[in-house]
Amino acid sequence: MHKTKIQQTLILLLLSFTINQAFAQKKEFRDTKVDTLTFLNNRKILNSLNTDQFQKKIFVENDIKIPYRFLTPKNNRTNEKFPLVITFHNSTRIGNDNENQLEPFAKIWLRDEIYEKFPCYVVAPQFNKRSTNYEINGEGIQVSKPSNEVFALLKLIKDLEKEYPNIDKNRIYLIGYSMGGSTAQNLMNLSPNTFAAVVSVASVPDLSNLNKIKEKNIWLIHGEKDDENPYIGSVELYNKISSDKNLIFTTFTNLHHNNIVIPFLATDEIPKWLFEKHK
């Protein structure tokens, strides 16, 4: 009898540990610091990359015109399926030169080790005005609302799937920083069944379709010292969908709006996380 109780206690302890481990990764705090040298070195690595591999294209839908850059997998074998990654720029990259939208989260896919290990199609659209706008909702929370251009991107995705049939429709990923992170959330809310995962960094949240995204693969990343797109916005979104077992919320306690992307530029952490996700 005594042995049975010990066994039951051990099982309960093991179960408790397993549950705690499973949930421990959902909300994490990192005390990473970014000094000036690290900031400059990581930027230098990306700025040295040759972006000519990104083809220049233009998408036109009625009166909407969106220039975009398009990267194909290194070994684009027709008998193999590849993910599609869509990256979104921040508000400082607004324009129509089809160049400036290639910010760090677009360029990381050109790094030799990433291009080799994580073959995929990458689309980097450029918006000539804000792709998402911010407003205060009825709860007093600042939220993001998509522009008409963002709705049009759903048609671009369909067109690319037809033109490149080896795009894996079960692995279409969204990633963006600041305004771009909000745009990534907008698309996930507009058409949750289209996308396998989203990485949203330093964003203003989209709370428009919570019931449809509450089981999606979502990685929220925010700096606690962000005073441009307030950190509290990501906290609010996390709290509203915290039952999502596929949700991760990473807080950088020492970082602010302008240095939040730096820890990811010389690693494969984001590509690795994305490539593990399927619809």
C-alpha positions as CSV (number, residue, x, y, z in Angstrom):
1,M,0.0,0.0,0.0
2,H,2.8,2.3,1.0
3,K,4.6,1.5,-2.3
4,T,1.5,2.3,-4.3
5,K,1.1,5.7,-2.7
6,I,4.8,6.5,-3.5
7,Q,4.2,5.5,-7.1
8,Q,1.1,7.6,-7.3
9,T,3.0,10.6,-5.8
10,L,5.8,10.1,-8.3
11,I,3.4,9.9,-11.2
12,L,1.6,13.1,-10.0
13,L,5.0,14.9,-9.7
14,L,6.1,13.8,-13.1
15,L,2.7,14.9,-14.6
16,S,3.0,18.2,-12.9
17,F,6.5,18.7,-14.2
18,T,5.5,17.7,-17.8
19,I,2.6,20.1,-17.7
20,N,4.7,23.0,-16.4
21,Q,7.4,22.3,-19.0
22,A,4.7,22.3,-21.8
23,F,3.4,25.7,-20.6
24,A,6.7,27.2,-19.6
25,Q,7.5,28.0,-23.3
26,K,4.3,29.9,-23.9
27,K,5.4,33.1,-22.1
28,E,9.1,33.8,-21.8
29,F,11.3,36.7,-20.7
30,R,14.7,37.3,-22.1
31,D,17.2,39.7,-20.6
32,T,19.2,40.1,-23.8
33,K,21.1,43.4,-24.2
34,V,22.2,44.9,-27.4
35,D,25.3,47.0,-27.3
36,T,26.4,49.4,-30.1
37,L,29.0,47.0,-31.5
38,T,26.5,44.1,-31.8
39,F,24.0,46.4,-33.4
40,L,26.4,47.6,-36.0
41,N,27.9,44.1,-36.7
42,N,24.6,42.4,-37.2
43,R,23.4,45.3,-39.5
44,K,26.7,45.1,-41.4
45,I,26.2,41.3,-42.1
46,L,22.8,41.9,-43.6
47,N,23.7,45.0,-45.5
48,S,26.6,43.1,-47.2
49,L,24.2,40.6,-48.8
50,N,23.5,40.8,-52.5
51,T,19.8,41.3,-52.9
52,D,19.8,40.8,-56.7
53,Q,18.5,37.3,-56.0
54,F,15.2,38.9,-55.1
55,Q,13.4,39.3,-58.4
56,K,11.6,42.5,-59.0
57,K,7.9,42.1,-59.7
58,I,4.7,44.1,-59.6
59,F,1.2,43.0,-58.6
60,V,-1.8,44.8,-60.1
61,E,-5.3,44.3,-59.0
62,N,-7.9,46.8,-60.2
63,D,-6.6,50.2,-59.0
64,I,-4.1,48.7,-56.6
65,K,-0.5,48.4,-57.5
66,I,2.0,46.7,-55.2
67,P,5.7,46.3,-56.1
68,Y,7.3,43.2,-54.5
69,R,10.5,41.2,-54.5
70,F,10.5,37.5,-54.9
71,L,13.1,34.9,-53.9
72,T,13.0,31.3,-55.1
73,P,14.5,28.3,-53.3
74,K,18.2,27.7,-53.9
75,N,17.4,24.3,-55.5
76,N,14.0,24.9,-56.9
77,R,13.2,21.3,-57.8
78,T,9.8,20.8,-59.4
79,N,9.1,17.6,-57.6
80,E,9.5,19.1,-54.2
81,K,7.2,21.3,-52.1
82,F,8.6,24.5,-50.5
83,P,7.1,26.9,-47.9
84,L,6.1,30.5,-48.9
85,V,7.3,33.2,-46.5
86,I,5.8,36.7,-46.7
87,T,7.7,39.5,-45.0
88,F,6.3,42.9,-44.2
89,H,8.3,46.2,-43.8
90,N,7.9,48.9,-41.2
91,S,6.6,52.4,-41.8
92,T,10.0,53.9,-42.6
93,R,10.2,51.7,-45.7
94,I,7.0,53.0,-47.3
95,G,7.5,53.9,-51.0
96,N,7.4,52.4,-54.5
97,D,11.1,51.9,-55.4
98,N,10.9,48.1,-54.9
99,E,14.1,48.3,-52.9
100,N,13.6,49.8,-49.5
101,Q,11.2,47.0,-48.2
102,L,14.1,44.6,-48.1
103,E,14.7,45.2,-44.4
104,P,16.4,42.7,-42.0
105,F,13.5,40.1,-41.8
106,A,13.5,39.9,-45.6
107,K,17.3,39.8,-45.9
108,I,17.9,37.0,-43.4
109,W,16.7,34.5,-46.0
110,L,19.7,35.4,-48.2
111,R,22.3,34.4,-45.5
112,D,24.2,31.4,-46.9
113,E,23.3,29.1,-44.0
114,I,19.7,30.1,-44.1
115,Y,19.3,29.9,-47.9
116,E,20.9,26.5,-47.8
117,K,19.1,25.0,-44.8
118,F,15.7,26.6,-45.1
119,P,14.7,26.6,-48.8
120,C,11.6,28.5,-49.5
121,Y,9.9,31.1,-51.6
122,V,10.0,34.6,-50.1
123,V,7.7,37.5,-51.0
124,A,8.5,41.0,-49.8
125,P,5.8,43.5,-50.8
126,Q,6.2,47.3,-50.6
127,F,3.4,49.6,-49.7
128,N,3.2,53.2,-50.9
129,K,1.2,54.2,-47.9
130,R,0.6,52.7,-44.5
131,S,-0.4,49.0,-44.8
132,T,-2.2,49.1,-41.5
133,N,-3.6,52.0,-39.4
134,Y,-4.0,52.3,-35.7
135,E,-7.1,53.3,-33.7
136,I,-8.4,52.9,-30.2
137,N,-11.2,50.3,-29.8
138,G,-14.1,50.3,-27.4
139,E,-12.0,48.7,-24.7
140,G,-9.5,51.6,-24.9
141,I,-6.9,49.3,-26.6
142,Q,-4.9,50.5,-29.6
143,V,-5.5,48.1,-32.4
144,S,-4.5,47.8,-36.1
145,K,-6.8,47.8,-39.1
146,P,-5.6,46.6,-42.6
147,S,-5.6,48.8,-45.7
148,N,-7.1,47.7,-49.0
149,E,-3.7,46.7,-50.2
150,V,-3.5,44.1,-47.5
151,F,-6.8,42.5,-48.7
152,A,-5.4,42.5,-52.2
153,L,-2.4,40.4,-51.1
154,L,-4.7,37.4,-50.7
155,K,-5.2,37.5,-54.5
156,L,-1.4,37.8,-55.0
157,I,-0.9,34.6,-52.9
158,K,-3.5,32.7,-55.0
159,D,-1.7,33.9,-58.2
160,L,1.7,32.7,-56.9
161,E,0.2,29.3,-55.9
162,K,-1.0,28.9,-59.5
163,E,2.3,30.1,-61.1
164,Y,4.5,28.1,-58.7
165,P,2.6,24.8,-58.0
166,N,5.3,23.5,-55.7
167,I,4.5,26.1,-53.1
168,D,3.3,24.1,-50.1
169,K,-0.1,25.5,-49.3
170,N,0.1,24.0,-45.8
171,R,3.2,26.1,-45.0
172,I,2.6,29.7,-45.8
173,Y,4.2,31.9,-43.2
174,L,3.9,35.6,-42.2
175,I,6.6,37.7,-40.5
176,G,6.8,41.4,-39.9
177,Y,8.2,44.1,-37.7
178,S,6.4,47.2,-36.3
179,M,3.8,48.2,-38.9
180,G,4.8,45.1,-40.8
181,G,4.1,42.9,-37.7
182,S,0.7,44.4,-37.5
183,T,0.1,43.8,-41.2
184,A,1.1,40.1,-40.6
185,Q,-1.5,39.9,-37.9
186,N,-4.1,41.6,-40.1
187,L,-3.6,38.9,-42.8
188,M,-3.8,36.1,-40.3
189,N,-7.1,37.6,-39.0
190,L,-8.5,38.1,-42.5
191,S,-7.8,34.6,-43.7
192,P,-6.6,32.3,-40.9
193,N,-7.1,29.1,-42.9
194,T,-4.5,30.4,-45.5
195,F,-1.6,30.6,-43.1
196,A,0.4,28.1,-41.0
197,A,2.2,30.6,-38.7
198,V,2.9,34.2,-38.0
199,V,5.8,36.0,-36.3
200,S,4.8,39.4,-35.2
201,V,7.5,41.7,-33.7
202,A,6.8,45.0,-31.9
203,S,3.3,45.3,-33.3
204,V,0.0,46.9,-32.6
205,P,-2.4,44.0,-32.2
206,D,-5.3,43.0,-34.4
207,L,-8.2,41.8,-32.2
208,S,-10.8,41.4,-34.9
209,N,-11.0,37.7,-35.3
210,L,-9.8,36.1,-32.0
211,N,-12.1,33.1,-32.2
212,K,-10.6,32.1,-35.6
213,I,-6.9,32.6,-34.6
214,K,-7.0,31.2,-31.1
215,E,-5.5,27.9,-32.2
216,K,-3.0,29.2,-34.7
217,N,0.8,29.1,-34.5
218,I,1.6,32.7,-33.3
219,W,4.8,34.0,-32.0
220,L,4.6,37.5,-30.4
221,I,7.9,39.3,-29.8
222,H,8.0,42.6,-28.1
223,G,10.5,44.8,-26.1
224,E,9.2,45.8,-22.7
225,K,10.8,49.3,-23.2
226,D,9.0,49.9,-26.5
227,D,7.4,53.4,-26.3
228,E,6.5,53.6,-30.0
229,N,4.2,50.6,-30.4
230,P,3.4,50.0,-26.7
231,Y,4.3,46.7,-25.2
232,I,0.9,46.5,-23.5
233,G,-0.7,45.8,-26.9
234,S,1.0,42.4,-27.1
235,V,0.2,41.7,-23.5
236,E,-3.5,42.4,-24.3
237,L,-3.5,40.1,-27.3
238,Y,-1.7,37.3,-25.3
239,N,-4.2,37.6,-22.5
240,K,-7.1,37.3,-24.9
241,I,-5.8,34.1,-26.6
242,S,-3.7,32.7,-23.8
243,S,-5.6,29.4,-24.2
244,D,-3.9,28.9,-27.5
245,K,-1.4,26.1,-26.9
246,N,0.4,27.1,-30.1
247,L,1.0,30.7,-28.9
248,I,4.4,32.0,-27.7
249,F,5.0,35.4,-26.2
250,T,8.6,36.5,-25.9
251,T,9.4,39.7,-23.9
252,F,12.8,41.3,-24.2
253,T,13.0,43.1,-20.9
254,N,15.9,45.4,-21.9
255,L,15.0,46.2,-25.5
256,H,13.0,48.9,-27.2
257,H,11.4,49.5,-30.6
258,N,14.5,50.2,-32.6
259,N,16.7,47.3,-31.4
260,I,14.2,44.5,-31.0
261,V,15.1,42.7,-34.2
262,I,18.8,42.6,-33.6
263,P,18.9,39.3,-31.6
264,F,17.4,37.4,-34.5
265,L,19.6,38.6,-37.4
266,A,22.6,36.3,-37.0
267,T,20.7,33.2,-35.9
268,D,18.3,30.7,-37.5
269,E,15.8,30.8,-34.6
270,I,12.9,32.3,-36.6
271,P,13.3,30.2,-39.8
272,K,13.7,27.1,-37.6
273,W,10.5,27.9,-35.7
274,L,8.5,28.6,-38.8
275,F,9.6,25.5,-40.7
276,E,8.3,23.3,-37.9
277,K,4.8,24.7,-38.4
278,H,2.1,23.3,-40.6
279,K,-1.6,24.1,-41.0
